Amino acid sequence: MNKAMKKTAKKLNKSINIGEGFCFDSDCYSIKTTQDAIEYYNNNYPKIEDIIKNNNLYVAFDTNLLLFLYRVSVKERQEFLRFVDRNNERILIPSQVEEEFLSHRLQHIESFRNQLKGLAKEVEEYPKKLKNSISTTINQFTALNNHRIICNDMPGVSTLITEMIDFLNDNEFKEEFKVELEQKLTGLVEKLKDDTELFCNQYITGFKDDILKSISSCQILPRLNKNEIEFMKGRFQQCLDKFNEVKDDLNRKDRFVFPGCGDRKKIKESQQPYGDFYIYHELLSYIYREKRNIIFLTLDVAKSDWLKQDGKPFYHYIVDAYRNTNKMLYIFDANKIIPLAFEPIISDVDENEGDTTEQLSADSTDSQEANYMDGKDDIEMVEVPLPYLRDISEERFLKELDISENWAKDFGDGDITVYYFIYQILRKKRFNFKTSKKIMKSLEEKNMIEVYLKDEKKCIRKKS
């Protein structure tokens, strides 16, 4: 038996079986326990920079976070995996996450590869869109010319419109233009196909998978035993029965939410809804065994059964974790912790890994207020005022910049573009673009930050 196996065996001796005396319960009628739990939660609340850099803080990943890595840019994926590789001893993978990840990994790889290869077919359709656009423009001018005021009262305007229509009809896709367009399009499509194939084979295949390689070095938690699983299935149903009694009461519903509650629709579709419930209890067991707090990072926030719709924790989760372990399980939206954009290259992959889920509210996740380098230059974006966008202060701007700088230095290429920081990092935290740019300009004038050029792109950093 090697050292790692001996260490695992020793830890298992200190484990506790999940059962009536150690499991999730939304009810806690002890004032002292509730106060102690909230006080402990606040006193030990981790800072973002500590989650990233403090080797004493252990972090667990949800399945969706790992599978989402197959959709982001190579640059972001490599940065995240550098973080994993350098912190693998304090990164935990629940056995339920391991099972779900392996069940969906090849599906996500193949889906991503197929969609990238489909880009060439999409490009081949662009000329048709161009032709349709010209036809649409001709129809619009014709309709305008038939307007009573134009045709009856503005003969000069009508004549010019007729000339425009004749011009478009006479010059639409002349033969010389068609030949040159076809040559350029053929070259572009062939190059796109070749580069896509090279990209897919170079960066991600079933047999060459850096994501799999990196997470294989993390701590995989032991599987639940049969008795524990059977007990939790029964407890899941009890929790669901309680929730169903109050689900239409907005004032009471939140108190009876439980991990996996958002997957309840799966039961009607003969699917297993227990995954998140298992993950929660695996983490509780680890906390109890190791006597340490855990940070759990998930992207599964739309269902509002890990976090409330406003991004805040459920109070009864805090109390339940403390009641069972005398320690704490901190649950965070990974988007608010990891300073990466997590923007999918291809945006129409099913984000639920093939699962059927049900949100606990009809509102979009865009209404959630955030709790907490490569890219385009600082181009002007279309900035439509949205009700959930908020202004950023100079202090918060500098704090976010500091976190992003440290990440870029430790796991990236050292530089952060203005575009990436303003429109990606701050945007996902629901900060108003225009306010962020004003604050950036103000801080630059105060000589607190520097905007500089790197490879012809505007970059940003704090002044030392």
N, C-alpha and C positions, 0 to 999 in steps of 0.2 A: 504493500500500500504506500503510494507516494505521499509527500507532505500535504499536497492539496486535498487528497482524499481523506487523510487523517484529520486535517483541519475541519473538513466538511462533516465527518463522522462525529467529531467532538462537539460541533455546533448543534448537530441534530439531537444530541443528548439533552440539550437545553431547550428543545422546542416544546411547543404545546399543541395539542390537537384542537382543531376547530370543532366546536360543539356548543352546547347550550351555555356553558360558562365563558366561552371565548368566541364571539361572533358579532356581526353587525346587529345593532338594535337602534331604531330611531328614537326610542323612548329612554329618557334618563331623568328620573325624578329626584335627583340629589342636587340640592343647591350648591353644596360644597364642591362636588365633582365638576359641576358645570363651571363654577367660578375658577377652580384650579386649572381646568382645561383651557379656558380662554386666556387666563393669565400666562400659562405656559406657552401657548401659541404665540402670543404677542412678544413675550420676553425672548423667545428663541427664533423669531421670524428671520429667515435668511435674506441677505442682500443678494441682488442679482450677480454682482461681481464675485461674491463668495461662492455661489452655486457653480460658477464657471471655473474658479481658480482654487478654492479651498479644498485641499485633499481630505479633510476630515468630514466633509459633507457628502453623503452618499445619494446618488441620483438613480432613479428607475425610469425606464422608457416604456411608453405605451406602443402597441403594435402599429398604430396609424403613423406615428412619428418615423418609425423605421421604414415602413413601406413608402412613405411620402418621399424618401430620399431617392427613390427610383424616378421621380418626376422632376427634380430640380436640376439646375445647371451643374455641369461637371465641377466647376469652380466651387460652388456652394457645397456640393457633396463632399469634395475633398477636404474643405475646411472643417466641416462637421466631423468627418472621420478622423482628422488629425486630433480633434478634441477627444473623440472616443479612444483613440490609440494611446494618448498620453494620460488618460484618466480611467483606463479600463478596470483597474482594481477597485474603483469606487462606483462603478456603473453596474446596475442590477438589471437583469432581464428576467421577469417572472416566467415561470414555465408555461403559463397560459399564453403569454406574448410569444414565447418561442414557438409554440404549436401553431398559433395563428399566422405568425410571420412565415414559417416554412410552408404552410398551406397555401398562402397567397403569393409567395415570392416569385415563382416562375410565371404565374399569371400576370403579375405587374410588369415583369421584364418583357414578356412577349407583347403585352398591350402597348407598352411604351415604344418598343421597336417597331411594331406595325404602324403606329401613328406617325412616327418619324418618317418611315418609308412612304406613308401616304401623302407626305408633303409634296412629293414630286407630282403625283396625280392632281393635287390641288392647284399647283402652279400651272399645269397644262390647261386648266379651266379658265385661267385669268383672261386670255384673249376673248373668250366668249362673253365674259362679263364686260369687257371693253366694248365689244360690238353691241351688246345689249344696252350699254350706257349711251352710246351714240343714238341708237334707235329711240331710246327713252327721251333723249334731248330733242330729237326731231318731233316726236309726238307732243312734247311740252310746248315747243314753239308753234306747232300747228294749232293746238288748243288755244294758245294765247291769241293767235291771229284770228280765231273764230269768235273771240270775245266781242260782244256787240259794240262796245265803245271803241275798240281798236278798229274793227272793220267798217263801222259806220261813221265815226267821228275823227279818226286819226289815220287818214290814208297814207301819210308819210311814214308813220311807224309801221303800218301794215306792209308797205312796200319793202322796208328794210328787213322785216321778219321773213317775208317771202324769199328775199335774197339769201338770208341766212339758211333757210331750209334747203334752197337749191344748192347752196355751197356744200352743206353737209351731205346731201344726197350724191352730189357729183364727186366728192372727195373721200367718201367713206371707204376705207380699206382699198386704196388703189393697189394695183398689182405689184408695183415696186415695193410698196410698204408691206404687203402681205409676205413677200418673199423674204425680206430682211427680218421681219418679225418672226417668221418660222425658223430662220437660221439661228437667231439669238435665243429663241425659246428652246430649241433642240439642244443647244450647247448648255444652257442653264439647267435644263431638266436632267441631262446626262451627268453633269457635274454634281448636281444635288443628290442624285441616286448614288453615285460613287462615294461621295463624302459621307452620306448617311450610313451606307454600309460599313465604311471604315470606322465611323464614330461608334456604331453599335458594337462592332467586333472588338474595338480597342478598349471601350470603357465598360461595357456591361453585356455579359452573356450568362447563361446558366452555369457555365464552367469557369468563368472569370468574373467574380463578383466581389468587389472590394468591400461592399456593405456587409455581406456575409462574413468575410474574413475578419473585419474589425470587431463585429459584435460577438464573434465566436470566442474572443479573448476576454469578454466581460464575465461577470459572475452570473451564472444561470441558477435561478432558485430551484430548490427541490420540488418535485411534483406533489400535488395533494394526493392523499390516499383515498381509497374507495369509500370508506366510512365518512370522511370529511366531505367528499363530493355529494354523497347521498344526503347528508345533513343539510348542506348548503342549498341543494335543490328545494328541499322542504322549506328552509328559511326564506329563500327567494320568493316562493309562492305566498308565504305569510306576509312578507313585506309588500308584495304586489296587491294582495287583498286589502291591506290597510290603505295603500295608495289609491286604489280604485274607488274606495269609499269617499275620498275627499278630492279626487282629481279635478272636479269641476268647481271647487271652492278655491279661488285665487288666494285667499287669505290664509288657508291652511295647507295647501298642496305642497309647498316647499319643504315643510317639516317632515313629510313622509316620502320624499324622494330617496332613492337608494342607488348605489352603483349598479348599473345594468338596467335601471328602470326605463331608460330610453330605448331599450331593445325589446320591450315587451311585445311589440307587434310580431316579432319572429315566431312566437308561440303559435299564432294562427296559421303561419306558413310552414309549420313543422320544422323549424330551425331552433337551434339551441340559443337561448337568450342569456346564458349564465356567465359569459366570458369576463365581463367587467367585475362581476360579483366575485369570481374566483381570483382575479388580479388583486382586488382590494384585500381579500383575506390572506393571500400569499404575502403581501406587503406587511400586513399586521403581524403575521407570524414571524417575519424577518425582524421587524422592529422589536418584538417581544424577545426574540432569541438573542439579538445582538445588542439590545439596550441602546439603540441609537435612532435619531430622527431620520426620516427619509423624505427626499423631494421627488415627487412623481410628475413627470412631464408628459403631457398628452396634447394632441391636436383635435381630439374628439370632444369638442366643446359645443357643437351645434345642438346636441340632444339635451344639454343642460342637466346631466345626471352626475357629472364629475364636478362641475362648477355651476353656480347660479347663472342666470342669463346676463346679469350685469358683470360677470367675471369674478365675482366674490365667492368665497367658500361657503358651504352649508354649515351652519353652526352645529347641527347634530352630528356631522362627520367629524368635526373637531373634538366634540365631547366623546364620541364613540371611540375614536382612535386613542384618546388619552385614557378613557375608562378601561380599555382593554390592555394597554401597554405601558401606561405612565410616561409615554413619549409621544411624538407627534408625526403624523403623515401630512406633509404640505403638498397640496395639489396645485399645479400651475399649468396654464396654457403655454405650451412651448414657444409659441410665437412671441410671448411677452418676455421670455428669458434669454433665448438664444438670439444673438444679434445678427441674424441672417434674414433675408427677405422671405425665404421659403415660397418663392413664386414658381409655380409649375411651368416647365417649358411648354408642355402640352396641357391645356386646361380642362379638357373634357373627359379625363379619366374618372371613373367612379371613385369618389373619395371614401366610400364606406367599405372598401376592400371586398365588394360583393355582398356585403351585409345589407339587410333591410332594417332601417332604423326609423324611429319616430321621435320627432322633437317634442319637448314638453311645452313648447309655446309656438304659436304661429309666426311670431316675429322672426325676422332674419337675424343671423348672427352679426350682421353689420351694425345692429343697434346696440351691441355690447360696448360698453365703455372700457377702454384698455386700462388694466392695472399697471400694470406695468406694460474687387471692388472695381468690382468691375461694373460697367454699366454705361448708359448713354451719358452725354454731357448734360449740362444744366439747361435743357430745353424747356420751353414754356409748355406746361401741361394744361389741359382743359380742366379748370378747377370749379366745379359746380358746388355751391354751398350745400352741405349736407348737415342734417340736424345733429348727428352723432359726432361730428368733428369738433375738436376742442383746441383752444390755444395753448401754446407751450411757453413756459417761462424760461428766462435765461439760465436759471439754475438747472432746470430739468434738461434743457438743450445740452448744456455742458456735461451733465451726468451721462446722458445717452451717448454723447460723442466719446466720452472717456471709455465707456464700456465697449463701444464699437472699435475704437482705436486699439485697445488692449487685445480684443479678439483678432483684429487684423494683423497685429504684430506677432501674436502667439500662433495663430492657425492659418492666417491668410498671407497676402503678399505685402502687407504693411501699409497700404494706402486705401483710403475710402473716398470714392468720388462723391461730389456734391449731390449728383442725381440719385445715387444709391442711398445715401443717408437721408435726404429729404423725402424722396418719393417712394422709397422702399422701407427702410427701417422705421422712420417716424410715421409714415402713412399707416403701416399695419398696426400702430399703436394709437391710431385715430387722431393724430395731430394735424391741424389745418396746414395745408401747404404754404399758403400765403403768409400766415403768421410765422411759420418756421423760417421762411426766407427772410422776413423782416428781422427776426431775432438774429439770424446768421449775419446779416449786414451790420446790425448794431454791435454785435460782439466783435466783428472784424474791425469796425471803426474804433472800438475800445481797445484794440490790440490784444484781445483775449484768444482769438482764433486766427488761423491763417488759411486763406484760400490760395492754392497754388496749382500750377500745371504739371501733370505727369503723363507722358505719352499723349499729349494734346488733349487731355481730359482734366476738367477742374476737380481738384481734390481738396479735402478739408482736414485740418488737424488743430489741436489745441496748441497755443503758444506755451513753450516751456519757460 
